[in-house]
Amino acid sequence: MPGKRPCCTFVQTINDQAKSGLTAAKPVRLSRSWLSSLILLCMNNYDFVLSLRAIRGYGEQPISSEHMAAILEAARWTGSSKNKQNWAFVVVTEREQLERVAACGRFTDPVRNSAATIVIVEEPGGNEFDSGRVAQNIMLAAKAVGVASCPITLHHRERAGAVVDLGEGRTCHYAVALGYPLPGAEPAVLGGRKPLAELVHWQSYGSNR
């Protein structure tokens, strides 16, 4: 429903129970099997986040309107500083325009090969931190509907702004390339991540617990 955040399964279950008379004043007692299902759902969601990878190999099939709408809705619901939502999204699907956007950065072959690329626009007052947040949500939503994605840096901001006709005060530095993955498509660089012991510091840099 427009304007309402989509509910996940277990929240909808609580809502259904509430409609049946189990209100906040009457605590819900979860059965062992129902609780186990809830824990499994949360674990699956966590694994889903950890498994997100940038994919650069796309087929020629256009992204369906339903899938694109779902991806853009997830972008719309991304949190932002003071909920200002100082962003806009330019969806590029025409091949010539994709080439022009790709020319605004380095390492942009995913844009050239994409079925669509979403250019993230910072409206006046926007910031790159929020752009990063919305880019990640776009990628997660794309994965959820079977669409591969790759984050893109548009190194030549002014040129990119001119390509997508941004007015004064607006800028774009990042985009997300999208497409249905080719069979066997994998990340360009396979590998794990640095161990937490090399990354995490407590209270001050260089300090252990």
PABAKE-995690 format. One record per residue (C-alpha): residue in three letters; z, y, x. Coordinates in steps of 0.001 Angstrom, whole numbers, padded with zeros to 6 digits, always signed. Layout:
N
alaZYX;...
# end
This chain:
209
met+000000+000000+000000;pro-000987+003361+001529;gly+001963+005289+002922;lys+004317+002305+003064;arg+005082+000324+006200;pro+003959-003319+005849;cys+006978-005606+005503;cys+007286-008732+007569;thr+008050-012028+005888;phe+011812-012109+006231;val+012232-008494+005089;gln+010112-009257+002043;thr+012333-012273+001355;ile+015425-010055+001396;asn+013690-007638-000960;asp+012821-010468-003332;gln+016424-011657-003280;ala+017623-008125-003958;lys+015405-007940-007031;ser+017033-011168-008224;gly+020483-009601-008128;leu+021492-010121-004505;thr+022098-006476-003660;ala+023811-004870-000684;ala+027106-005061-002622;lys+026646-008826-002846;pro+026036-010130+000706;val+023196-012577+001246;arg+024366-015919+002646;leu+021590-017402+004765;ser+021110-021158+004778;arg+020939-022909+008145;ser+017238-023739+007683;trp+016378-020184+006604;leu+018246-018740+009587;ser+016467-021144+011923;ser+013126-020006+010527;leu+014131-016367+011055;ile+015097-017041+014684;leu+011817-018897+015269;leu+009874-015977+013796;cys+011612-013523+016111;met+010963-015758+019118;asn+007281-016018+018184;asn+007083-012224+017922;tyr+008666-011880+021359;asp+006239-014355+022907;phe+003391-012501+021188;val+004387-009268+022947;leu+004732-010997+026326;ser+001319-012656+026011;leu-000684-009440+025506;arg-003397-009136+028158;ala-006322-006794+028767;ile-009590-008595+028032;arg-012931-007140+029125;gly-015457-009670+027816;tyr-016638-008984+024245;gly-019251-010417+021929;glu-021816-008276+020129;gln-020287-008743+016659;pro-019148-005444+015117;ile-015469-005218+014293;ser-014953-005745+010584;ser-013810-002795+008508;glu-010668-004744+007525;his-009707-005400+011136;met-010422-001830+012209;ala-008360-000502+009302;ala-005446-002732+010320;ile-005638-001553+013931;leu-005760+002120+012936;glu-002881+001655+010497;ala-000748+000252+013321;ala-001715+003253+015433;arg-000728+005591+012599;trp+002719+003995+012349;thr+003482+004320+016063;gly+006614+006308+016805;ser+006241+009694+018493;ser+008427+012399+019989;lys+010330+014048+017108;asn+007839+012292+014808;lys+005342+015086+015521;gln+002410+012633+015458;asn+000417+015022+017625;trp-002547+012717+017995;ala-005879+011822+016458;phe-008228+008883+016922;val-011967+009042+017499;val-013571+005672+016771;val-016798+005272+018725;thr-019215+002492+017735;glu-022710+003829+018468;arg-024101+002432+021709;glu-025340+005759+023101;gln-021999+007431+022390;leu-020140+004543+024028;glu-022253+005117+027148;arg-021374+008812+027110;val-017666+008047+026771;ala-017865+005467+029574;ala-019371+008107+031856;cys-016125+010084+031551;gly-014112+007656+033655;arg-014158+005045+036383;phe-013908+001285+035746;thr-015181+001818+032194;asp-017518-001160+031757;pro-015255-002424+028934;val-016246+000693+026965;arg-019946+000006+027557;asn-019513-003608+026475;ser-017197-002934+023540;ala-017959-003197+019851;ala-015825-000090+019387;thr-013664+002163+021503;ile-010815+004274+020153;val-010432+007556+022022;ile-006839+008796+021786;val-006757+012551+021269;glu-003708+014626+022160;glu-003422+017425+019646;pro-001715+020674+020743;gly+001870+019761+021600;gly+001011+016122+022245;asn+001998+014258+025388;glu+000851+011311+027461;phe+003968+009256+026794;asp+003137+009151+023094;ser-000489+008360+023928;gly+000730+005362+025905;arg+002882+004213+023010;val+000009+004380+020553;ala-002363+002631+022980;gln+000040-000310+023237;asn+000346-000520+019459;ile-003434-000492+019122;met-003675-003385+021570;leu-000928-005398+019880;ala-002461-004883+016442;ala-005877-005841+017772;lys-004490-009065+019190;ala-002815-009814+015854;val-006188-009775+014063;gly-008103-011628+016790;val-009648-008610+018529;ala-009517-008306+022321;ser-008750-004965+023952;cys-008558-003122+027237;pro-006860+000215+028022;ile-009146+002823+029564;thr-008480+005979+031558;leu-010922+008830+031029;his-010542+010531+034404;his-012821+013455+033508;arg-010852+014921+030622;glu-012959+018003+030027;arg-016160+015976+029941;ala-014570+013461+027581;gly-013419+016266+025303;ala-016947+017648+025174;val-018444+014211+024432;val-016243+013727+021357;asp-016394+017417+020366;leu-012740+018323+020786;gly-011821+021870+020016;glu-009755+024156+022204;gly-006213+022943+022825;arg-007035+019271+022361;thr-007490+016791+025178;cys-008131+013101+025714;his-007242+011082+028763;tyr-006992+007530+027398;ala-008929+005160+025187;val-008826+001504+024135;ala-011952-000657+024227;leu-012161-003288+021477;gly-014267-006323+020667;tyr-014114-009932+019573;pro-013538-011931+022767;leu-016262-014022+024328;pro-015454-017754+024534;gly-013222-018330+027531;ala-012671-014619+028142;glu-009657-014065+030396;pro-007966-011161+032162;ala-009890-009908+035197;val-006869-010540+037418;leu-004844-013642+036681;gly-001221-013750+037709;gly+002355-013282+036644;arg+004695-010374+037061;lys+007157-009257+039710;pro+010631-010750+039252;leu+013193-008572+037500;ala+015310-008547+040678;glu+012614-006418+042331;leu+012276-004047+039405;val+015684-003482+037834;his+018359-001211+039270;trp+021741-000492+037685;gln+023311+002963+037439;ser+021216+004267+040376;tyr+018137+003206+042315;gly+018845+000469+044833;ser+022101-000631+043211;asn+022845-004086+041867;arg+025351-004794+039156;
# end
